[in-house]
């Protein structure tokens, strides 16, 4: 497999598990499609700072920068 981070691999395999080509790998365009979906999700999430009083909830907040980083990684990936 290309050198994808664990987060990008998890997103890829979640996508890939819905199709019959799990063992065959996925062509490059699918990486770009997954990345586009993640970018759209990140755009909808926007950015938000968690106030200090809710600091204990920070691990539960979705970080759109993390989604964008996974999208960038998948866009740069070739085939598995």
URLINUR-V578730 format. One line per field, one symbol per residue. ss: DSSP state (H for helix, E for strand, C for the rest). burial: # if it has 16 or more other C-alpha atoms within 10 Angstrom, else .. A space follows every 10 residues. Layout:
BEGIN
ss->???
burial->???
END
This chain:
BEGIN
ss->CCCCCHHHHH HHHHHHCCCC CCCCCCCHHH HHHHHHHHHH HHHHHCCCCC CHHHHHHHHH CCCHHHHHHH HHHHHHCCCC
burial->...#...##. ##...#.... .....#...# ##.###.##. .#........ .......... ..##..#### #####.##..
END
